[in-house]
Amino acid sequence: MPRNRTVRLAVLGSSVQRTAASGYPSSRSSALKRRIIVGLLVLLSLVLITVSFRSSALDSAQGTAAGILRPFEVAADRVARPFRDAAGWTQGLISAKSENKKLRRQIEDLSQKVIQDESAVEENVQLKAQLHYNGPPSVAAFGRVGAAILVHPQSPIDQSVVIAAGSGDGLAAGDVVVDPSTRGLVGTVERVFAGVARVTLLTDAQSAVTATDLTYPPAVGVITRGGGGSDVLVLDLVSRSAFVGVGDTVITAGSLGKEALPSMFPRGIAVGTVSSSSNTDVNAFKNIQVKPLVDFSSLQSVIVLVPKA
Amino acid sequence: MDGVKAALVLFFVALLQLAVLTEYSAFRTASIVLVALLSLALLRGSVFGAVAGFGIGLLLDVATLGTLGVSSLLLTAGGFWIGRYGETTARDRFHAPFLSVAVVTGLFAFGQLALQFLLGEPAPAGLVAHSLPLGLLLNLLLTLPVYALIRRMFPPLELGDRVREVRLLG
């Protein structure tokens, strides 16, 4: 009769925990199997990272898989929308009265400005035509593709969104993205797949855009992300002698786009307003902080500016 | 059967996080996917946790159009480690899910940061450290309902189900 018998432990009614510490062959093989599985998964992850990071070999597969996921994401968004709307409606109701007063005052101010702006635009068009001026394109030179946001940033260090438009809609990497409600700059298209695209927000550490002060156009600098956890931007590389005041509007300076920077960037997209401006002895440039016009935390949809053929 | 059920649960949780929760900026610091995965790993062991972590990580990477494998690597490691903790010392201990979530939330955040750094992408450590307390708090708040729900769907295995055989000496 063999000395080693196999029985179900439940029969013994024991509550002893069985751990990997046992030296029996069966435990050893189980531990080995476990290590092999985990090792393979880790290896597979590393291979995926390497291939995905170094080449675009997996892009088509990733695009197809993202396309398959898209209906599910849209469905989840639609299910959640009534709840979100109800919360927004309640919140809006609370602040409606004070906001109403503020908006009425703004309407009065803006009506005056619109009249002045319209005449300035007309004059500008006439003068440009007379001078045969070639400068950065305006927003009017671009077509518009509207897209809903499918996936919002997933972590504090992730400053990108996935939108429901892709190469099939005429999008290309480098296209400029704006907010449909404020017309403020949101970011640029980073990666494009058939039906979806990834947009890098202006608040990403790798984002940078040439911008200027609308009130004092010679103050040209580069808008980059500010430090800390807030959405504040920094207008860097502006000369110390430039006149940049708090409350000034910052707009994109525009670029023609060629060679190393192939994408065209229209001039005149609002970026934000100057929240602080100062000079220090240790900095060769002005310290300018800009409050973005777009509320990046509540974006629901975007407009992609596609260059007209 | 458990595998299919777990896949469906994690898919639903991933959709919830991708399309609904992260719309609110506070939830961008927390992760219901991480909490659900760790709960599953605690209840079903290391291999289950590692495989589930790999699968859900791949799904997140695909959906966010990010670098494939980054989330998979971190969640595989997290799922495996907490699965081992569940298999060895954590069974039937009330604090186990909370402790697991607290530790892995921190490690996941800094692991993600380290991988970003290695890949040459911006890795703002200050930002991560700044948002970690809120993320930790939200994840711990999510742990109670999520773990209770997952425990209900995946009841802990009886000792007899876990141990395939014993050898009696003597």
Contacts between the chains, C-beta under 8 A, distances in Angstrom:
chain1	res1	chain2	res2	distance
A	3	B	169	7.4
A	3	B	170	7.7
A	4	B	167	4.7
A	4	B	168	7.3
A	4	B	169	7.8
A	5	B	167	7.2
A	5	B	168	5.4
A	6	B	165	4.6
A	6	B	166	7.3
A	6	B	167	6.7
A	7	B	165	7.7
A	7	B	166	6.5
A	7	B	168	7.1
A	8	B	160	5.4
A	8	B	165	8.0
A	9	B	159	5.9
A	9	B	160	5.5
A	9	B	163	4.7
A	9	B	166	5.1
A	10	B	158	6.6
A	10	B	159	6.6
A	10	B	160	3.1
A	12	B	166	7.6
A	14	B	159	7.4
A	15	B	159	6.6
A	17	B	88	7.6
A	17	B	91	6.7
A	17	B	159	7.9
A	18	B	159	7.7
A	18	B	162	6.9
A	18	B	163	4.8
A	18	B	166	7.6
A	19	B	87	7.0
A	19	B	88	5.2
A	20	B	87	7.6
A	20	B	88	7.4
A	24	B	167	6.1
A	26	B	164	7.3
A	26	B	165	6.3
A	26	B	167	7.9
A	33	B	47	7.8
A	34	B	46	5.9
A	34	B	47	5.4
A	37	B	47	5.4
A	37	B	50	6.5
A	37	B	51	7.1
A	38	B	46	7.3
A	38	B	47	7.4
A	38	B	50	4.8
A	38	B	76	7.0
A	38	B	80	5.0
A	41	B	50	5.5
A	41	B	51	6.9
A	41	B	53	8.0
A	41	B	54	4.6
A	41	B	72	7.6
A	41	B	76	4.7
A	42	B	73	6.5
A	42	B	76	6.0
A	42	B	77	7.2
A	44	B	54	7.2
A	44	B	69	7.7
A	44	B	72	7.6
A	45	B	54	6.8
A	45	B	57	7.5
A	45	B	69	4.4
A	45	B	72	4.3
A	45	B	73	3.7
A	45	B	76	6.0
A	46	B	69	6.8
A	46	B	73	6.7
A	47	B	69	7.3
A	48	B	58	7.7
A	48	B	61	8.0
A	48	B	68	4.4
A	48	B	69	3.1
A	48	B	72	6.5
A	49	B	67	6.1
A	49	B	68	6.9
A	49	B	69	3.7
A	49	B	70	6.1
A	49	B	73	6.7
A	49	B	115	7.8
A	49	B	119	7.6
A	50	B	69	7.9
A	51	B	68	7.5
A	52	B	67	5.0
A	52	B	68	3.9
A	52	B	69	6.1
A	53	B	67	5.3
A	53	B	119	5.9
A	58	B	68	5.8
A	62	B	62	5.7
A	62	B	65	6.8
A	62	B	68	6.3
A	65	B	62	4.5
A	66	B	62	5.7
A	66	B	63	6.4
A	66	B	65	6.0
A	69	B	59	7.7
A	69	B	62	6.6
A	69	B	63	5.3
A	72	B	15	5.7
A	73	B	15	6.6
A	73	B	18	6.2
A	73	B	19	4.6
A	73	B	63	7.1
A	74	B	19	7.9
A	76	B	15	4.5
A	76	B	16	6.8
A	76	B	18	7.5
A	76	B	19	3.9
A	76	B	20	5.9
A	77	B	19	4.8
A	77	B	20	7.1
A	80	B	19	7.0
A	80	B	20	4.3
A	80	B	23	7.8
A	84	B	23	7.2
A	150	B	18	7.9
A	150	B	19	7.1
A	151	B	18	5.1
A	151	B	19	7.0
A	151	B	22	7.5
A	151	B	63	5.7
A	151	B	64	5.5
A	151	B	65	8.0
A	152	B	18	7.8
A	152	B	22	4.3
A	152	B	23	5.2
A	152	B	28	7.2
A	153	B	22	6.6
A	153	B	28	5.5
A	154	B	17	7.5
A	154	B	18	7.4
A	154	B	22	5.7
A	154	B	28	6.5
A	154	B	60	7.1
A	154	B	64	5.8
A	155	B	28	6.0
A	155	B	29	7.2
A	155	B	31	7.8
A	155	B	109	7.6
A	155	B	112	6.8
A	156	B	28	6.2
A	156	B	29	5.8
A	156	B	127	5.2
A	156	B	128	6.3
A	156	B	130	7.6
A	156	B	131	4.1
A	157	B	112	6.9
A	157	B	113	6.7
A	157	B	116	6.4
A	157	B	122	7.4
A	157	B	123	7.1
A	157	B	124	6.1
A	157	B	127	6.1
A	157	B	128	6.1
A	158	B	28	7.6
A	158	B	64	7.3
A	158	B	66	7.7
A	160	B	64	7.5
A	160	B	66	8.0
A	162	B	63	7.1
A	162	B	64	6.2
A	162	B	65	5.5
A	191	B	65	5.7
A	193	B	65	7.0
A	196	B	65	6.7
A	197	B	65	7.8
A	198	B	64	7.6
A	198	B	65	4.1
A	198	B	66	7.9
A	204	B	122	7.2
A	205	B	122	3.4
A	205	B	124	6.3
A	206	B	121	7.4
A	206	B	122	5.7
A	227	B	126	7.4
A	228	B	126	7.1
A	228	B	127	7.5
A	228	B	130	7.1
A	229	B	126	7.8
A	229	B	127	5.4
A	229	B	130	4.4
A	229	B	131	6.1
A	297	B	24	7.9
A	297	B	25	4.0
